[in-house]
Amino acid sequence: MITVSLILLPLIAGLLALFIKTEQVKRFALFATLAQLALTVFAFVELKNNASSKLLSFNADWIRSMGIHFNVSMDGISMVLVLLTSLLLPFIVLSSFNKERENASVFYSLMLLMQMALVGVFTAMDGFLFYIFWELALIPIYFICLMWGSSAEKSAGAITFKFFLYTLVGSLFMLVGLIYLYQHTGGMNAAFTEFVPKSFEISALYKAGASLTLAQQSFVFWMFFLAFAIKMPIFPFHTWQPDTYVSAPTQGTMLLSGIMLKMGTYGLLRWLLPLVPAGVQEWMHLAIALSVIGIIYASCLAIVQKDFKRLIAYSSIAHVGLISAGIFSLNIQGLQGGLIQMFAHGISVVGLFFIADIILSRTNTRQISSLGGIRNIEPQFALLFLIILLSSVALPLTSGFVGEFLLINGIYQYNAYAATFAGLTVILGAVYMLRSYQSVMLGETNAATSTFARLTSNEKIVLIPLVILTIALGVYPKPLMEIAEPALQNILQIAGIAK
């Protein structure tokens, strides 16, 4: 029942937020996300103490005639992603406190409803239910970007429509794959004594996928992979991402980059690898190649960016490319690194986008060449920025190092050359991140930065805990790794590739 509560709490809070006055809705949204975080921590402790706890699962008939169940559950993989979602939402809500928005009740309601859908995606154990939550997550972020987004280069509406169209088409591919698998469930059992009805439950879909021929598995692989590749996104399915990240309001960008892209990488772990193991073996080399190409391509584009927010957007493509390549390496180090890096990337990218918003709010520009000397005025901000940035470039003892080390290790076990090119993300990341830091924070102040205001208490409440989390996870990642490893080993075993 804890899992159901984690879905219902933000749903109810999101609906209630619509009826709360503008002055109070911010505090209500923050209270709701903190309550969700407390419940998630309780679930984490419950899973750690009792991996088979019935409190973490709920399964009831939904549409019995079609074998559809409201089946939600949490293992270590789900827990890491639900924890990330619950941890980041209070920071995302807090980051908006200094800004007045029109229709604030709708804005915060949409954020809470998106949290509900994200938790549903990460806990659904029924294919149809997974698809429903997958689609539901798209609706709130679409309206957040459309209603509060802005762009100096293109129409925000056109950018948001492109994002919506891309992800919707990808979702339809996945729906085709789900229906195809569903048609292969059921039938007589192995002993020919009982007829098993068709079902969307994940165990039935796993069994159906494993029974398909290589050609059939390849078809299902591409139906799911296209949906996940667009959502992450990886090359060449990334073209919607930079414009969307830049035009979206800061909180929308945080939701997209910090949590929503993890829907795609989670999909690889939970669904694609164990669903069609032969199809994965057949096409993993191409998937890794696309991921590595995306790492280098996005990193090179990040180097030449003049807008700091767009630079972070391209760096996100590079990071997710490494996660994808590590997962497709099909070993425990790659899978573990992918999951840890999802968590670490969520923390660092939310911090970086908030930093970009702070700079914009004080200087009215994100152009790197127009900035400089901020450290001379606000050294505390410079220090917090530096720590989050160093995590993004995988400095040891920061959260970014743990995941990237495991990922490159996993890719090396697959192929040393692939690991060499994938590892360029560390070098190229250091180039564009440190160079941008130097231009923005060091040197002499100018007309844009000479009046840079000190950090507010609210901004410190967001940045300082993110920095603490960055260091804590880098120094002691054991709790996350321990809770996730049994579930990851189970994925490899189901996929028939456990060592």
N, C-alpha and C positions, 0 to 999 in steps of 0.2 A: 504493500500500500504506500510505502514511501515514494516509490517511483511515480505512482498516479498522483500523489500529492505534489510532486515537483512539476507536474504538468498542469494541474488544476490551479495551483497558487498564482502563477503569473497570468493564467487565463482569466481568473476571477478579478485579480488586481487590475489587469488591463481593461476589462469591461467597466469596473468601478471608476477608473481614472477618467473616463469620458464624462462623468457627472461631477467631477471635483473642480472647484474654482481654480483659476490660473495660478493664484498666489500659493495655493496649498498643494497643487498636484506634483510639484517637484519633490517635496518632502515625502509625499505619499509613495511616489515611485521609488525613491531611495529606500524607504522603509520596507517596501515589498521586495526589492532586490536583496536587501540585507537579510530579511526573513528567509528568502530562498537560499541564500548562501549558508545560513545556519542549518537549514534542513539538509543541504547537500553535505555539509561537514558531518552531520549525524549519520547520513547514509554512507559516507566514506569510512567512518569508524565501524559501522555495522558490517560493511563488506570486509574490512580488514580483520575483524574478529570472527566472522562467520561467512565464508564465501558462498554458502548455500542458503543463506537466510531467506525465508519466505517473505520477509518484509520488503525485499527489493524486487519482487516479481508480482505481476498481476496478469491473469489470463482469463478472458471471458469471451463467450461467443458474441459475435457482432452481427454478421450476416451468415447465418449457419448454412443456408442453401448453397453458398459459394465458398464455404470453407474459410471465411474471413474472421479473424479473431482480434479483439483488442488485447494484444499481447505485448506488454512492456516489461523490460527487465534490465538490470545493470550488472555487468561483470567489470573487470578491470579496465577494459577498453572504453566502455561507455562511461565509467566513473571519471576517468581522466578528462573526457570531453565535457561531461556535465559539470564537473568541478571548474573547468576553464570558463564555461558559460556563466556559471553562477558567480565566479570570482570577478569577472570582467564587467558584468552589468552594473554593479554599484559604482565603479570608476567611470563608466561611460555616462551614467546618469549624473554623477557629481561634476563631470567635466562640462556639463551644460548649464550649471547653476548661475554662471556669471552672464548668461545671455537671456534676453527676453525674446520669446518667439510668439508669433501669432498662432492661435489654435494650439496652445501648449498642451491642453488636455489630450488632444488627438495625438500629438507628437509622443508624449510619454506612454499613452495607451498602446501605440504601435510598437514601441520598444518592448513593452512587457509582453505583448502578443507574439512578437518575434522570439522572445526568450522561451515562451511556451512551445512554439513550433520547433525550435532548435533542440530543446530537451527531448521532444518527441522523436525527432530524427535520430538522436543518439541512443534512444532506449527502445525503439520499436523492434519487435521480433516477429513481425508479420509483414510480408512484402507489400501488401495493399496499404496497411497502416503507415509503413515507412514512406510510401509514395505520397500519401495524403499529407503527412507532416512536411515532407520535402517541398511540396507545392505551397503549403501554407506559409512556410518560411519566406517565400518569395514575395508574397502580397504586402506585408508590412514594410519591408525594405524598399519595395517599388514606390510606395506612397511617400515614405520618408525622403527618398531621393528626389521624387517628382515635386513635392510640395515645398521642401525647404532647401533643395539643391540650387546651385548657381554656377555659371560658367562664363568666363570672359571670352572664350574662344568659340564655343558652339552653343546651340540651344540645349539647355538642361533637359527639356522634354525629349529631344531627339536622342540624347545620350542615354537617358533612362529607358527609353523605348528599345534601344539597341540591346541594352543589358537584359531587359525583360524578355525580348525575343530570343536572344541567344540561350538563356537559361531555360526558357519554356520549351524550345525545340529539343534541347538536351534531355529535358524531363520526359518528353514524348518518346524519345528513343528508349529510355529506361523502362517506360510503361510497356512498350512493345516487348522488350526482353522479359519483363515480369510475367506478362500474359503468356508468352511462349513457354516459359518454365512452368507456369501454372497448368498448362494443358498437358504437361508430361508428369504431373503428380497423380497420385491415386492409382487405382487398378488393383489387381490381385496381389496379395502379399507373397512373400517368398515361398511360403508353404502351400500356396494355392488353397487356403482354407477360409479366407476372408477378403471381402472387397473393401479396399481403403478409399474413402472419398477424396476428391481433389481438395487441395488446401494451399493457402498463401503463407502458412507458417514457415519460418525460416528453416527449420529442420527438414521439412518436406521439400522445400526449394533446393536446399543443399543436395538432398538425395536425388532429386530429379536432374539437377545439373550434372552431377557425377555420372549419371547413366547415359548422357547424350554422347553422340559420336563427336569426333574432333571437329568436323565441319559445323555441326550444330552448336558446339561449345564456342567455336570461333564467332559465330553469329551473335550469340548471347554476350560474349566478351565485348564486342564492339558496341552493342546496344547500351551496355552499362558504362563502358569506358568513356564513350563520348559524353554521356551525362556528367560523369565525374570530372573529366578533363576540362570541360567548359566551366564547371563550378569552381575548380581550384584557382586559376586556370593554368594550363600548361601550353606551351607552343604546339601547334599554331592556333589554338583556340582561345587566345588571350586578348584579342583585339578590343573587346568590350571593356576590359578592366581599367587601364590607365585613365581614360576619360571619366569613367564612372566614379573612381576613387577621388579624382580631383574635383568633380562637380558636386559630389554628395556633400551634405553638411558633415562636419567633423564626426558627430556621433554616428551617422550613417556609415562613414568610412571605417570607423572603429568596428562596427558590427560586421561589415563586409569582410574586412581584412583579419580582424582578431578572431572571429568565430565562424562566420558563414563559409569561408573558403575551406574550413576544416570539414565541412559536410562532404566535400569531394574526397579528401584524403581518408576520412573515416569510411566512406563508401568502399574505397579500395580494400581496406582491412576487413570490414565486416561482411561485405557482400561479394565483391568481385573475386578475390583470391579463393575463398572456399566454395563459391558457386560453380565455377567452371575451371577446375584446376588444369585440365589439359589445354583449354583455350588460353589460360594465363601462360603456361609453359611455351605455347606456340608463339605468342605475340609479345611476351615480356621484353624481348630484345628491342623491338621497335618502340615500345613504351619507354624504356630506359633511354633510348637514343633521343626521342622527342624531349624527354625531361632534361637531359644533359644539354641539348641544343638550346632549350629554353633558358637554362642557367646562364650560359655564356651570352646568348642574345640579349636577355633582359639586363644582365650586368653591364654589358657594353653600352646599351641605351641609357642606363642609369648614370653612367660616367658623364655623358654629354648633356644631361638635363640641366636646365636653368631654373626650373621651378622646384622648390624643395619638396613639396607634397607629391609631385609627379615622380621625383627621384625615389621616394619611399615606395610608391606604387610599383615601380619597376623592380625595386629590390625585393618586394614581396613575391613577384613572379619567380625570381631567382631562388628564393628560399623554398617555395613550394615545389619547384622543379627538383630540388635536392631531396625533399621528403618523398616525392613520387618515385624517384629513382631508387631510393633506399628501400621503399616498400616492395618494389618489383624485384629487388635482389633476392627475395625469398629466403632470407635467413633471419634468425632471431635478433641479431644486432641491427639489421636494417629496419625491421618492424619496430623494435624497441626505440631505436633512434628516431624513426618517423613519428611515433606517438609522443615522445618527450619533446621533440622539436615543434610539434603542433602546439603544445602547451607553452613552450618558451617563446615561440614566434608570436603567439597571441599577446603575451605580456609586453614584449619589446615593441611590436608594431603599434599597439594601442598607445604606448608611451610616446613613440615618435610622432604619430599623427596629432597627439595632444600638444606636443612641443611645437609642431608646425602651426597649430592653431593659435598658441600663445604668441608666437612670433608675428603672425599675421595680424592679430588683434592689436598689437602695440605699434607695428611699423606700417601696416596697410600694404605689405608686399610679402611675397614668398620668393621673389627673385633672388637667388643666391648672390649674384654680383652686386646687388643693391644693399646688402647687409654687411655687417662687420663690427667688431669691437664690443659685442654685447657682454662679453666676460668682464670687461673693465667696469661695467655698471652693475651687473648682477652675477657675481661669481658663484653664488649658490645654484642658480639656474644652470650655469655653465657646467657645474660639477654633476648635477643630476642628469643633464643631457648627455654628458660624456659617458656615464656609466651605462645608460640605456643603449647608447650607440655602440659601445664596446661589446655588449651582449649580442647586438645585431651582427657584428663581425667575428663572433665566436671566440672572444678572449677567454682563456682559461679562468676558472672560478666564477664565470658568469653562466647564466642558464643556457645561452646560445651555444656554448662550447660542448656541453654534454651531448646534446642531440646531434650536432654536426659531426662530432667525433665518431659516434656510433654509426651514423649514416654513411660516412666515408669508409669506415671499417666494413660495413655490410656490402657496400658497392664494390670494394676492393676484393672481397671474397667472390663476387660475381665476375669481375674483370678489372685487372689493374689499370688498363688504359681508360676505361670508363671512370674509374675512381680518380685518376689524374685530372681528367677534364672536369669532373664534378667538383673536385677540390678547388678548382679555380674560383669558385664562389667566395671562398675565404679571402683570396688575394684581391680579386676584383672588388669585393665588398669593402675591404679596407681602403681601396683606392677612392671609391666614390663617397663613402661615408666620412672618412677622415678628412678628405679634401673639402667636402661641404662644411664640416664642422669648423675647419680652419677659416674658411671664407665667411661663415656666419658669425662665429663667436670670437675669433681672435683678430688681431690687427687694431686699427684705429676706428673709433666711432665715426659715423657720418650723419648726415641730415636725418636719415631714416631711423637710426639707432641711438642718437645722442640723448633722447628723452625716454629711453626704454624703462618702463615702470617695473618696480619690484614684484616678485611673485605674491599673489594674494594667498591668504590662509587656505582657501578652497583649492587653489592650484597645487599648493604644497601637500594637501591631504590626498590628492590624486598621485602626484609624482613620487613622493617619498616612499609610500608603500610599494609602488611598482618597482622602485630601485631595490628595496629590501627583498622583495620576491625574486628579483633578478639574481641577486647575490646568493640568497638562501638556496634556490634551486641549483645554482651552479656549484655551491659548496656541498650540498647534501641532497642529491636527487633520489636517494634510496627509497623513500616512501612511495613515490610515483612508480618507480621501476618495479618494486616488489609487487605492488597491487596489480600492475598490468601484465607481468610476465606470464602467469598461468593462462590468462585468456589469449595472449599472443601465441603461446605454444599450442594451445588448442586449435587456433586458426591454422597453423602450419600442419597440425596433425589431420584436421578435416580435409585440408587441401592435398594431403598425401605427400607432403614434402618435409616432414619432420625428420631431423637428423637423429 
